[in-house]
Amino acid sequence: MSVTLHGYWRSLATFRVRAALNLKGIAFTEKIVDLSTGEQFSPEFHALNPQHVLPLLEHDALRLTQSLAIVEYLDESFPGQSLLPKDAAGRARVRALSQITAADVHPLIVPRVRNYLGSEFSIEEEGRMKWARHWLEVGTEAIEARLAGDGQSGQFAHGDQLTMADLALVSHVVGARLFKVALDRAPTLEAIANRCLAMPAIASAHPLRQPGAPAA
Ligand SMILES: N[C@@H](CCC(=O)N[C@@H](CS)C(=O)NCC(=O)O)C(=O)O
């Protein structure tokens, strides 16, 4: 069996999948696609994923995209700890929490969006950072309200068992830290993320621990 993850150190979506692979104990190799030089637009990568985004997971002849879809695929296809609850209501809550990050916040801060703000609207780096921080703050507030407000979070985002929602939320927190967004008004979110980051499978998947990442 061969599993190849196409990723990049700074990619938060790749982080979710890398952590899931580690949690499931799946051996994989990672191929770097350098987003900082636009390698996602190379003919070689275009042939693999014409959407030009990471992550891409190759499992034998199968090619998979979209981090949450990949995490669910891994969960259903490999033994080991389960990343989705057994009950439909629990799965719906875990998917909803995951999508606040992956569908509502993260797409607004990715390189192609920030670059477009610069190239089409002449917004300088400072304005683009302000944009990214704004959406990260809005997302942080929404996630905290959900985690702290509905009585269904525990040690982790959904009860006391780690799920896909934790992988999404820890990627949100790491993104917020990379963009220097304060998390002091999101104590529940930060505590859960810190608990996740204390786990070796997740800590070793951290963007700043990947080849090419800056020292701090
Ligand atoms: N919704 C996708 C996100 C895909 C995405 O935007 N990935 C970023 C890296 S985290 C990317 O490849 N960006 C390239 C670009 O914006 O040009 C997922 O969850 O996998």
The ligand as a Tripos MOL2 file, in Angstrom:
@<TRIPOS>MOLECULE
LIG
   20    19     1     0     0
SMALL
NO_CHARGES

@<TRIPOS>ATOM
      1 N1        -11.1000   23.5160    1.3410 N.3       1 LIG1
      2 C1         -9.8060   22.9790    1.0720 C.3       1 LIG1
      3 C2         -8.7620   24.0670    1.2170 C.3       1 LIG1
      4 C3         -7.8480   24.0650    0.0690 C.3       1 LIG1
      5 C4         -6.9030   25.2580    0.1260 C.2       1 LIG1
      6 O1         -7.3070   26.4050   -0.1260 O.2       1 LIG1
      7 N2         -5.6410   24.9640    0.4540 N.am      1 LIG1
      8 C5         -4.6490   26.0120    0.4900 C.3       1 LIG1
      9 C6         -3.5530   25.6690    1.4830 C.3       1 LIG1
     10 S1         -4.1700   25.4730    3.1120 S.3       1 LIG1
     11 C7         -4.0180   26.1400   -0.8650 C.2       1 LIG1
     12 O2         -3.5920   25.1740   -1.4370 O.2       1 LIG1
     13 N3         -3.9520   27.3610   -1.3600 N.am      1 LIG1
     14 C8         -3.3230   27.6610   -2.6110 C.3       1 LIG1
     15 C9         -3.7030   29.0340   -3.0780 C.2       1 LIG1
     16 O3         -4.4790   29.7110   -2.4010 O.co2     1 LIG1
     17 O4         -3.2080   29.4160   -4.1380 O.co2     1 LIG1
     18 C10        -9.4740   21.8410    2.0530 C.2       1 LIG1
     19 O5         -9.9840   21.8730    3.1830 O.co2     1 LIG1
     20 O6         -8.7150   20.9510    1.6750 O.co2     1 LIG1
@<TRIPOS>BOND
     1     1     2 1
     2     2     3 1
     3     2    18 1
     4     3     4 1
     5     4     5 1
     6     5     6 2
     7     5     7 1
     8     7     8 1
     9     8     9 1
    10     8    11 1
    11     9    10 1
    12    11    12 2
    13    11    13 1
    14    13    14 1
    15    14    15 1
    16    15    16 2
    17    15    17 1
    18    18    19 2
    19    18    20 1
@<TRIPOS>SUBSTRUCTURE
     1 LIG1         1 GROUP 0 **** ****
